[in-house]
Amino acid sequence: MRYLIILVFLGLFGLHSCEVPSGKPVDPTSPVTTVYTIKAGDNYADHNDLAFTAKTTLSFSVIFDNSAIYTSKIPENQHDINKLYGFSDCDAQHNTASARFGWNWRDNALRIYAYCYRNGQRVSEELGTVELNKPTDYQLSIVGGNYVFTFKGKETVIARGCTTVESNKRYRLYPYFGGDETAPHTITISITEK
């Protein structure tokens, strides 16, 4: 009888501590937005935990705010490409094989780049500019021996350093400031993965 009373008490206590969720249930298929912050004096953004992905395509939308406007301490560093989002490739470290979008603030515009490492050699190509405080769509795909960067409806193809497409050793690459310099002030970048 004593155990029955204890079980009833625990049951009532357990029900009392349960909460009914309010609002709409979370849709696991809905896009997830992450606001990345690179603090002044840092290179790396927060939310940059090691995460492997077998995906061969990343589709996402980005909003850069006014914090993306900066002036480098050394003028020639204004041309350095900051990193936005992408993945490592070819079962290698990202400074050997990877693809991601890059960006910089130059000539009063936020410029977007295809930014890759192919067999340890850096390859980049300017893709265009974006407006601040407005979402812009990006897509990066592995198609055979190529990366396909899609930006503002235009595809740019850059050769990869391998032909293996399927991999579970690919890891995500997150926002990073630099180049040679650290962030001159706090920079926030909002990325919504689709």
N, C-alpha and C positions, 0 to 999 in steps of 0.2 A: 504494500500500500504506500509505503514511504517513497519508493521509486516512482510509482505512478504519480504522486503529488509533485515530485521533482520534475518529471517529464512534462506534466501539464504546465507547470510554472515556466519551464524553459521554452515550451511551445508558445505560450502566450507572450513571453518576453521576446521571443524571436519574431513573432508576427508584429509586435509593437514596433520593432526596429526596422521593419521592411517599409520601403517607400514605393509608392506608385509613381513611375516617371511621369513628369509633366511634359506637355508639348508633343510634337510629332516624333515618332521613332526615327532613329538615324538610319538613313539609307546607305548600306555598305557600297552601293554602286555609284553614289553621288561623288562628284569631284571633291578632292581634299585640298584646301589651301593652307600653305605654310608660309609664315612671314619670317624670312631669314634676316638676322641682324649681324652685321660685321661692325664690331666696336672700334672706335678710334684707336689707332695704334696696333690693330690686329690685322691678320690676313684672312683667317678662317671665320666663317659664319657659324652661328649656333645651329642646332639641329643637324649636325653633320656626322651622326653615328654611322659606322660601317654597316652598309646594307647591300647584300648581294641581290642581283636580279637576273632572271633568265630572259627578260624582255629584249626584243630586238627593235622595238619602237618605243620612244618616249614622246608623248603628246602633252603639251602643257601651255598654259597662258601665264604671262608675266606682267606685273605692273611695277615699273620703276617710278619712284617718287622724286621729289627735288633733292633728296639726299644723294642721288646719283651724280649730281653736279660737283665736280672737284677740280682742283688745280694741283698738279704734281709739284713737289719741292724742286725736282730737277726737270727742267722743261722737256727734254727728250723722252722722259718717262711718261709723258701724257699719251704717247703712242702705245705704251704697254697694254696688253689685252688682259682684262680681268676675266675671271671665269664665271659662267652662269650656271649651267646644268648639263649633265650628260652621264657617260659611263666609261669605265675601263673596258678593254677589249683584248682579244687574242690570248686569253688566259695569262695576261702579263700585268705588270704594274702600269699605272696610268701614264707615267713619264716615258714608257716604252710604246704603249698602244692604247689610245683612247680617242673619244670624240665628244665634244660638247660645244655649246654655244658660248661665245665670249662677248665682252662689251667694253667700251671705254667712253669717256666724255672728251670729245675733241672738236674744236672748231664750232663751239656752241651747239653741238648735237650729240645725242646718245647713239653711238654706232654699235651695230651688232655684227658678229663674226662667226664663221665656222672655224673651230679651233681643234686641231687634232695632233696626236703624236702617232707617227707611222715608223715603226722600227727605230724608235728613239729620236727621230727627226721631227721637229715642229713644223706643221703646215697650217696656214691660216688664210682666210679669204674674207674680205668685207662683204656683208650681205645687204646692208642698208641701215636706215635709222628708224628710231621709234619715238613717239611722243611720250613725254612724261605724264604720269597719272592716268594713263589709258591702257587697258589690257591689250596685249598683242599675242597671237598664237604662234607657237613654235612646234616643229616636229623633227625628230632625229631618228633615222631608221638605218638598220644594217640590211643591205640588199646584196647578197653574194659577197664579192670582193670590194664593195663600196659602202661609204656612208652617204646617205641622202639627207641633206639639211633642207627643210622646207620652212621658208620665212616669207610672210606676206604673199603666199600663193606661188612663189618661185622656188624651184628645186635647184640645189647646188650639189653636185656629186664630187666627192673626194675619195680617192682610192685608199683602201685599208692596207694594213701590212700582213693580213692573213685572209684565208677564205672560209675558215670555220665559222658558221653562223650560230649554231646552238651551243650554249655554254651556261653553266651554273656558277662560274667563277667571275663573272662580270660584276663590278660593284659601282654604285652610284657616285657621281662627283657633284659636289654642291658649290654654292657661291663662294668665291675666293677673291680677295682683292690683291692685285700684284701680278706680276712684276717684282721690281726691285723695292718698291715702297709699300708701306702699310697704309691702311685706310686713314686719311687725314681727319676724318670725322666719322661719326656713326652713320652707316649706310643700311637702309632697309630695302629688301626686295621681296615682293609677294609672288609666290609661284603656286599656281593651281594645276595639279596634275589631273589629266583627263583619262 
